Structure formats: structure tokens, C-alpha cells
Amino acid sequence: MTFTLCMIVKNEEEVLNRCLLSAKKLADEIIVVDTGSSDNTSSIARSLGARVEYYRWNDDFAAARNYAFSLASCDYIFWLDADDYITAENAELFIKLKAEIEREKPDMVQCAYEMVTDGKPALRFMRERFVKRSTNFTWQGRVHECIAPRGKIIRSNFCVQHLGSSKPRGSRNLNIYRKWTQEETLDGRDLFYFGRELYYNGFFKEAENTLENMLSGDGWYVNKIEACLVLSDTRRAQNNREGALSALFQSFCYGEPRAKSCVKIAESYHKTNQLPEAEFWYKAALLCRDHSEEGDFEDDYARSLTPLLGLCRLSFEQGDLKKSYDYHKQSEVLFPNHPSVEYNRNYFDQVGIPNDC
């Protein structure tokens, strides 16, 4: 069983070496498609054994990825972005995954994808990662492209980390969406991502209108839940607190409550000193389960650290030092080295541990 790594890149000399060194042992063949670099990206790829080809950029990520896939010759194809990374632990997991693929011969393998911020996983969700070449899967979507799942699918705990780079986000994706909307009507998934790009770029009212449009039509329930979260942020940015809360509660219409929604509700009540309400929703967040295998953008902190820190502070503000300390100890067990946990530890060390603890 052989594997081709396919990548599309542009001006990635800052991170490409890190990515390819982490993935090189997993691939029997490496295809790097350069979409217009002006730096040393291509020479770095060649120095690490990649076959480098060129593609004229046309504001379509799916088209570029499909071209890269068309060049693959191995049994299975997998993809990475230049700012992705495979840890040594996950490289070991790949050995087990490869044996499973040889045994099960799936059409697609979905694996975990972690977005890392400040050295810590911030979001986690499942992505299509390996596909059987003979099934002729194709990428869809000019931006935030994906492969529609079909056939025999298996899931793996093999994980790719997205470390990012120092390059500014910019308006590239937003500009592609604006051009795209002039040519055709976007479906629910792309309306969600368009609205999110509008929000990231500060077009709050336009983002609000786009997300409301998305929520009024067809769309995958996970995208609708996430759209409610972004819609809440757009309204909060326009000083519409009630509208922001309404959007968070609306997310419950599309499925089981998510911890991120509960935490945001709790924080909204906390800011207005509605402490019993804030306490209720912090506790609700602790009861939410992990939905990452359903495709959610899962934030592990939202189900653990964030509500525990909120309850620690809230109990302190209510004058219940014992309860505040109890919540601190719960967070300390889970995240002993987190800066906020260390801050609280230092505080309790200074004032002394409450009686009966």
C-alpha cells in the first residue's frame, strides 16, 4: 500500500521545511504544486524529495488541489497545508493506520485536525485526510474547499496539527468570495464561510445579513450551529447584546447544546453581573460532550478550563472563597501549567487555603 502526499503552496519558505520534514516518512511520493511563489518555496520542496509542478492561480483552491491530485500515482492520496505539522507521536500512529487501511481498504479516512494557538490546541475537528486514488474524489469550493464523503469511510485518531504562520490573514479569501457571489449563488456551506470572512475583515453588518440568510435556508446543522456563534460575535461587535444572546440560543435549534455556546452565554451574563444565570451556563458547559467526530469545530477548553475559570472567579466575586478554591483545584488537575491556573494558584498561596478545604 503506497501513499502520495499532495500539497498546494505559495510563498511558504517560512514553514514548508517544518511540514515536509514531519511528513516525509509517511509518503512514498510527494507532489508539491506551486501556485506562484516568489521566494524559495520550490527549491525547499525539491531539496526534500518532492516533485514540484506549477499551476496558474485562478482564485480557486479546489481547482489547484484537484490538479495536484491528478498527478498522484500511489494507492492513496493525502493532503497537507504548508503550515501543518505531524508530531512524532502521530507519525507512530500512522503505522497502525496504514495497517488498518491495508486491511479495510476504505475509500476515505477521516482524521482529527487541530488548530494550534500559542502552542496549545484551540480547536479540533474531523477532516477528510486520506482517499483512495482509484475512487477519483474531487475537491469542491473555491475557498475552504472540501471533499464530499462517500463510499466506505473509516475514522482514525491520527491527528494533523495546523500551526499557522506569521503571515497576516489578509482579505484574499473575502475577495474570492465577493467575486464568486457575482458569478453564482452560494450554497449554505459557502454562505457560512463567506459570512465568517466578512466578520474577520470587520464588515459586521454585511456579515450579519449573510449569516442570517444562511440560517434561513438549507445547510448542514453543524454549519448552522457555528453560524449562530459567528452571528453572535457580529452583533456583539455592533453593541447589540440582546441580539448576540439570541443568536447563541438559536444555536440550540439545530442540535444538542455545544459548550462554546454555553460559555458565551455565561460570559455575557457574567459581564452584566447576572451571577446566578452565569453560574448556570458555566455549569451547563461542563456537561456538554465532545462533538468533534460530528464535524464540529470543537474547543476542548470550552468544556473544561474556560467554565472552571469562570466559576472560580464568579464564586470569588460572590464572596465564597471555599467554592472558588474548589473550582481552582479542578482546573489545576486538568491544566496545571496554564497561565490563568498559575495566577490563581499564586493568589491562593498568598491569601492562604480556605478552611475546610
Disulfide bonds with the S-S distance in Angstrom:
none
